[in-house]
Structures are given as C-alpha cells and as structure tokens.
C-alpha cells in the first residue's frame, strides 16, 4: 500500500487489494484516535466526536468497514480482522501508537485492536458495545428490543436466513432522512434516546445509514455474522485500560453486556450511567468519553 497525503480529509486506501474509504480530522501529528462506528454505518463525520477529539488535541481516524459505502466487501471476515486493517490504515497515514473507541457494533472492533495490536493500541473504550455471543454467564439476547432479537437470531441461522431480512431493512434506509429517523428506529430506542435526536444528530444518523447501504448489505451482513461467531480473541487477554460506557436505558445493547465486559476485562474502567440510552450517551457524554480515554492512556 502506498503512502497518502492529507490534502483531503477523506480518501480511499488500497488495503491488501481492497478499498477502504477513510476519514480523518483534527491535528496532523497529534496522537490518533481510531473510531469504529456502529452497525450499520459508514464513514460520516460525527460532530460531537470531531469536536471532542479536536479539543483533546487528537487526530481522528475512522473508515467504513469492508462492505459499507465504497469499502470493498470482505465476506467471512471476523471481528479480529479489523486489527490488520487498522494497522494498514495507520501505516499509510504514518501513525504509530493510537487510542481507540468503538460505539455499538464498533465496540467489539475496538476491543480487537486492544487485544491484537499490543504496544500500538495504548487504551480503548467501548460505548454501548456488545459482549461476545458465547459469553459465559450472559443471556446475550435478554433485554434487547424485539427488532434486534429478530435480526441477530437470523444471523445465528446463517447468511441465507439473514440476507432477505437485511435487504428489506436496507431498502427502507436507502432514502431515510433525519426527520424519519425516530420512526425508522422504532422500538430500538428508549424515551431518553428519542429526546436526544436533535436535528443535527438525526441528520448524522440518517446520513451514515444511507451511506452504509448505498452499495448493498454486505457490510451489515458481515458485521452481524461476525458478532455471533467466535471473535478471534479473548477479551480477558487485553492488557491495556478499557473504559466501558453503558446506559441503563439502552434497548439495543442491554446494560448486562457492559456489566459482563467490566467483569471480564482485566483493566476495565466502569462507566455505567443511570437514565442514559444507546444514543443519548453518545451525544451527551462524548467529551467525557474522549477525556477519560486520554486519561486512561496516561
């Protein structure tokens, strides 16, 4: 892969013969914050994160995972595979050590970086991120909204069962607008999440959903399948600080997932917030999340 320049904050990189659309923001030369967005999503600037990263002097780096937007699909990918993509992207940008944050479906991918890039990933945070499917002592689907239970149950059945359901959902998201977003999320969001949907935030969510499915369902499908298979690493092996942020009113990823991760991660920093949801915590606490991540890295 050839080196790239910073003339444009968004670019396409070639990684092992595949395209990855990459977005950067903030201080060139600053310590990097690698952000793994949720499922489904693509590389669209998230204003609270851009602002919090800039205030902390961090260089924000994110990309659309394989199969989302203009990033080439990688059928059969595992959660662990994100570590190699992360290393390749950072090599192209001339970045060594980094911090990482994963929101929702991005949470497992941030943990993969912490587990599989030791010495390079110096701290991690998971915001409303799922625990491993085979987590001992965790009823993985308990407390999830009906829509997520349906989706992830189909993922357990395999690609053939999951694909028609995702195609129907993707068709509904292809032209979604900020004004439609609360209705499109339906029972997945609690009252506090609905209240957090300002015009700017709703427009961001709509834009990242539209771009995520703009070239099909491959990214969404492969995320879901990866979550319910072996992740390719053990979270108990992670030897860097990991902050676990979770809201008690989260209907997409129940707080039991955050509690499980806090118990299993050797250097966990517990941030379970009463009265917060899947979306509200990301909007209202992003400055604190980034500040805590910087602090945990030392």
Long-range contacts (C-beta under 8 A, 24 or more apart in sequence): 1-88, 1-91, 1-92, 2-92, 3-92, 3-94, 4-92, 4-93, 10-43, 12-70, 13-63, 13-88, 13-89, 13-92, 15-85, 15-88, 15-89, 16-84, 16-88, 18-66, 18-71, 18-72, 18-74, 19-70, 19-71, 19-72, 20-63, 20-64, 20-66, 20-71, 20-72, 20-85, 20-89, 21-63, 21-64, 21-69, 21-70, 21-71, 22-61, 22-62, 22-63, 22-89, 23-60, 23-61, 23-62, 23-63, 24-59, 24-60, 24-61, 24-62, 24-93, 25-50, 25-53, 25-54, 25-59, 25-60, 26-50, 26-53, 26-54, 26-57, 26-58, 26-59, 26-60, 27-54, 27-57, 27-58, 27-59, 28-59, 29-59, 30-57, 30-58, 30-59, 31-57, 31-58, 31-59, 31-97, 31-98, 31-99, 31-294, 31-297, 32-58, 32-59, 32-60, 32-61, 32-90, 32-93, 32-95, 32-97, 32-98, 32-99, 33-58, 33-59, 33-60, 33-61, 33-98, 33-99, 33-100, 33-101, 33-290, 33-293, 34-61, 34-62, 34-86, 34-90, 34-98, 34-99, 34-100, 34-101, 34-110, 34-113, 35-60, 35-61, 35-62, 35-100, 35-101, 35-102, 35-103, 35-106, 36-62, 36-65, 36-82, 36-100, 36-101, 36-102, 36-103, 36-106, 36-107, 36-109, 36-110, 36-113, 37-62, 37-103, 37-104, 37-105, 37-106, 37-208, 38-103, 38-104, 38-105, 38-106, 39-104, 39-105, 39-106, 39-220, 39-223, 39-224, 39-227, 40-68, 40-105, 40-170, 40-173, 40-209, 40-212, 40-213, 40-219, 40-220, 40-223, 41-68, 41-105, 41-106, 41-208, 41-209, 41-212, 42-68, 42-69, 42-71, 42-208, 42-211, 42-212, 42-214, 42-219, 43-68, 43-69, 43-211, 44-204, 44-207, 44-208, 44-211, 45-204, 46-204, 46-208, 46-282, 47-200, 47-204, 48-282, 48-283, 48-286, 48-287, 49-101, 49-286, 49-290, 51-286, 51-287, 52-286, 52-287, 52-289, 52-290, 52-291, 53-290, 55-287, 55-290, 56-290, 56-291, 56-294, 58-99, 58-290, 58-294, 59-95, 61-89, 61-90, 61-93, 61-95, 61-98, 63-89, 64-211, 64-212, 64-219, 65-109, 65-219, 65-222, 65-223, 66-218, 66-219, 66-222, 67-215, 67-216, 67-217, 67-218, 67-219, 67-220, 67-221, 67-222, 68-211, 68-212, 68-215, 68-218, 68-219, 68-220, 69-211, 69-212, 69-214, 69-215, 69-219, 70-215, 71-219, 73-218, 73-219, 73-222, 74-222, 75-218, 75-222, 76-222, 77-222, 77-226, 78-226, 78-229, 78-230, 78-231, 78-232, 79-108, 79-109, 79-111, 79-112, 79-226, 79-227, 79-231, 79-232, 79-233, 80-112, 80-115, 80-116, 80-231, 80-232, 80-233, 81-112, 81-232, 82-109, 82-112, 82-113, 83-112, 83-113, 83-115, 83-116, 83-117, 86-113, 86-117, 87-117, 87-120, 90-120, 96-120, 97-121, 97-122, 98-122, 99-123, 99-124, 99-125, 99-293, 99-294, 99-297, 100-124, 100-125, 101-125, 101-126, 101-127, 101-289, 101-290, 101-293, 102-126, 102-127, 102-129, 103-127, 103-128, 103-129, 103-282, 104-128, 104-129, 104-130, 104-252, 104-253, 104-278, 105-129, 105-130, 105-223, 105-227, 107-253, 108-132, 108-226, 108-227, 108-231, 111-231, 111-233, 111-235, 111-238, 111-242, 112-231, 112-232, 112-233, 114-238, 114-240, 114-242, 115-233, 115-234, 115-235, 115-237, 115-238, 116-232, 116-233, 118-239, 118-240, 121-240, 122-240, 122-297, 122-298, 123-240, 123-241, 123-242, 123-243, 123-293, 123-294, 123-296, 123-297, 124-238, 124-240, 124-241, 124-242, 124-243, 124-293, 125-242, 125-243, 125-244, 125-245, 125-289, 125-292, 125-293, 125-296, 126-242, 126-243, 126-244, 126-245, 126-258, 126-261, 127-245, 127-246, 127-281, 127-282, 127-289, 128-245, 128-246, 128-247, 128-250, 128-252, 128-253, 128-258, 128-278, 128-281, 128-282, 129-244, 129-253, 129-257, 129-258, 129-261, 130-227, 130-253, 130-257, 131-235, 131-257, 131-260, 131-261, 132-231, 132-235, 133-227, 133-228, 133-229, 134-230, 135-260, 135-264, 137-260, 138-256, 138-257, 138-260, 139-256, 140-257, 142-254, 142-256, 143-251, 143-254, 143-255, 143-256, 144-251, 144-252, 144-253, 144-254, 145-186, 145-187, 145-188, 145-251, 145-252, 146-187, 147-186, 147-187, 147-188, 148-188, 148-251, 148-252, 151-224, 152-224, 152-227, 152-228, 155-224, 155-225, 155-227, 155-228, 156-228, 158-225, 159-221, 159-225, 162-221, 162-224, 162-225, 163-217, 163-221, 166-217, 166-220, 166-221, 166-224, 167-217, 170-213, 170-216, 170-217, 170-220, 173-209, 173-210, 173-212, 173-213, 174-210, 174-213, 174-214, 175-210, 176-206, 176-209, 176-210, 177-203, 177-206, 178-202, 178-203, 178-204, 178-205, 178-206, 180-206, 181-205, 181-206, 181-209, 184-209, 187-251, 188-251, 188-252, 188-278, 189-251, 189-252, 189-277, 189-278, 189-279, 190-249, 190-250, 190-251, 190-277, 190-278, 191-249, 192-247, 192-249, 192-275, 192-276, 192-277, 192-280, 193-249, 193-251, 193-277, 193-278, 193-279, 193-280, 195-280, 196-277, 196-279, 196-280, 196-283, 196-284, 197-279, 198-283, 201-279, 201-283, 205-279, 235-261, 235-264, 235-265, 236-264, 236-265, 236-266, 238-265, 238-266, 238-267, 239-266, 239-267, 240-267, 241-267, 241-268, 241-269, 241-296, 241-297, 242-267, 242-268, 242-269, 243-268, 243-269, 243-271, 243-289, 243-292, 243-293, 243-296, 244-268, 244-269, 244-270, 244-271, 244-272, 245-271, 245-272, 245-273, 245-281, 245-285, 245-289, 246-271, 246-272, 246-273, 246-281, 247-272, 247-273, 247-275, 247-276, 247-277, 247-278, 247-280, 247-281, 248-272, 248-273, 248-274, 248-275, 248-276, 249-275, 249-276, 249-277, 249-280, 250-276, 250-277, 250-278, 250-281, 251-277, 251-278, 252-278, 253-278, 269-296
